[in-house]
Amino acid sequence: MLQKMRAKQRHTRLMRVAGDLIDPATRKASRPEDVTTAQVACLAFARYQLRIDEDEAADYLAAALVAHGYSTEHRPATAV
């Protein structure tokens, strides 16, 4: 049960990270499409000391885009 609680907390935190990067009130990029998976991974580590790979960052970024009403056809930008 503790493992499920930790997984849920991790999920909530990662969704918050990705959502904050694309939310117009908080994002630094000019458009949600400009947010990169590297930004998601960096902010996740900075806020919560969570290390995630690019694939997981892409999943959370895509999920946050959908949750904020953006197209599912958007492919997150790769790290530069």
Secondary structure, 3 states (H helix, E strand, C coil): CHHHHHHHHHHHHHHHHHHHHHCCCCCCCCCHHHCEHHHHHHHHHHHHCCCCCHHHHHHHHHHHHHHCCCCCCCCCECCC
